[in-house]
């Protein structure tokens, strides 16, 4: 069936239907005007909106973590520092003698 013939049949069937009184006057015109007013969402607008939402959520998480670190109690462990432990760990392999270089 051709599209134009189908369109004519559907329009004729729609014209035979009695208009419903529950639909407000010029309702379809208002809806089509609203649809025409809406601009198509571009890819750039989509990404911009998403990135702003992500930035706001990251800022909120940063504020929460800052508050947690600010108000958490500080433990003073003078026995060792992180930098000293890190250096000891890195230099541990240098301080150990090679098993292959020692002669019995």
N, C-alpha and C positions, 0 to 999 in steps of 0.2 A: 504494500500500500504506500502511496506517495505521501510525503509529509504535508503537502498543501491540502490534499484531500482529507487527511486525518484532521488537520487543523480546522477546516471548514465544518466537518462533522461535529467536532467538539464544541466549536463556537455555537453552532445551531442547537446542540443539546443544552448548552448553558443558557441560551436565550429562552428556551422553553420553560426553564425553571422559574418558579415564582420567587421574587426577591424576599429575603427574610427580614422581618421587622426588627429583629434583635441587633442587627448590624447598624451602627451609627451612620449618619449621612456622610458621604465622601470619605469613608474609612480607608478604602483602598488607595485613594489619591494621597492621603496623608502618609500612609505607609510607604508608598513608592517614592514620595518626596523625601522621607527620612532616609530611605536606602540610597537615593541619589546623592544626598548630602554627605553621607559617610565616605571618607576617602579610603582608598585601598591601603592596606597595611603594607608598607615596603619592607624589604629585608633589613634595611638599615634601621628603621624604626623598631622592628622586632628585636634586633640585637641590642640597640640602645636601651630599650626598656628592660630587657633581661639583665644587662650588665649593671644598670643602676640598682636593680633589686639585689643583685649579688653583692654590690659594693655596700649597700646598707646592711645586709646580713653579716658581711665580714666585719664591718665597723662595730656592730652590736656584739659579735663574738669577741672582738678585741677588747671592748670595754669590759665584758664579763671576765675575761682572763686577766686583765689588768687589775680589776677589783679583787679577784681571788689572790693574785700574787702580792698585792699591796697589803691586804688584811690577814694573810696567812702568817703564822708565827715563824720566826727565824730561828733555826737551830745552829748554834755556834759549835762547830766541830773543829777545834784548833789542831787536832792530831794530823789531819791531812787536808790538803786542798785539791781541788779538781785538776788544776794545772800541774801540780806535782805528780799526781797519780797518772795523768795522761803522759807526761814525759817519761816516767818510769816504765810505763807499758810500752811506749815506742822504743825506748832504748834497751829493753830487756833482751832482745835478740842480739844486740851488739855486745852486751856485757858477757854473754855466755860463750865459752870457748867452743870452737868447732870440734866435733868428734873425729872428723877426717884429718884435721891438721895436727892432732896430738899423736905422738909416737910413743908406743909402750916401751 
